[in-house]
Amino acid sequence: MTEQPTYYKTKKDDVDTLNDVDGHGYESVEFITDQRVEDPLDQGYSDNWEGIAVARATEAERTEWTAAYGKLTERAGKIQDKLDAARGAWEQAQGVYTDELRDAYADYRPVNDLIAARTEEVDKLREEAHQEAEKARARAAVEAQAKEDAELGARAWVTHHPNSMSAKTAPDMLVPVVHNAGCSVTKGGEDRSYQNEYRYARAADVRKVLEEGGPEMSRGRATGATLPARLCGRCKPEASLREALGEYFENWLVKAESVQKPMPTLQGMPKALGLADEWLDAYRKKDGYNLVSNKYYAQEKLVEPYETLVGWVVVGEKGNTVSSKHPEKLDALFAKLPARGFAVRRVREPQVYGPKVAGADAKTAVAVRRMTAHEIRQAKAGNART
Ligand SMILES: [Zn+2]
């Protein structure tokens, strides 16, 4: 009959001193107890609700292991005492030496502070020398600028050269604008010279800008046409340019202001012409002004590309008809539109309408175009005189 093996509960214990031993890490130490366990497979629970650990051991082994564990804890305890004593001595020594160091530094401190003050003295001298050099540099720059201005004329203007990043989507979005230097519109831009968008300009520079104009754009692409440079409406550089460029500027202005701008869009037309209340409203069956086809007139070059034909349209049962029986409506346009910046003229009927009417003034429509800036200016001057 073989003897049944005996089982005992085991436990783990932390031995602090062992934490410093290489390879041991923070693991606790296994030791065996004298509590026998009848059924090693019954996991049971210990006091702190962990599963109990059980190990097989003969009585002799258990005695030997318990003695070994006792020896370990005893030695570890003694070592801990020695370490504690050593630490106490070290801490005491540290206190003593810290006091000594404090005394030593207190003795040296005046020397340290004196040297620090002397180095600050030099720092201050360097800073003053630096500022002096900066001032001299600035003075030299101003003098050089003054010399240049004396030779080449004052930089009395700022030209703005919009780049496509900042520009809006308008035909003249990339056209340069001339300002008097100091204009509130350009303020600050002149000094961001790295962007090269705002440039100080002398008379010769401005003249070049006026000569060159800028590209006409359409949907983000250059059309190939050139538009005249613009003059700022805020600082109005006309007077200074007239003084500096004389006749050249006068001629430029007449030419720039004679540029014929296209008519408004179809949607914007009624409001731009000031005829929104009298415009054809087919939906409400209301007679009114409307655009008239310029096809045959254009073919025979009786209208210009920037002109629009406007007539009086009557709403009827079978559709809308351009009326020839409302001459008073066409006459009214001659009275109304010039004050709104649009010029009106009679057009001749095209040959294609037959020999009877060809060449006579059209009864169905008149040609409307935007007045040029020059015409508007002259009209205003005329009104002012009368
Ligand atoms: Zn301006």
Boltz pocket constraint, residues with backbone or C-beta under 6 A from the ligand:
constraints:
  - pocket:
      binder: B
      contacts: [[A, 178], [A, 179], [A, 180], [A, 183], [A, 184], [A, 185], [A, 186], [A, 232], [A, 233], [A, 234], [A, 235], [A, 236]]
      max_distance: 6.0
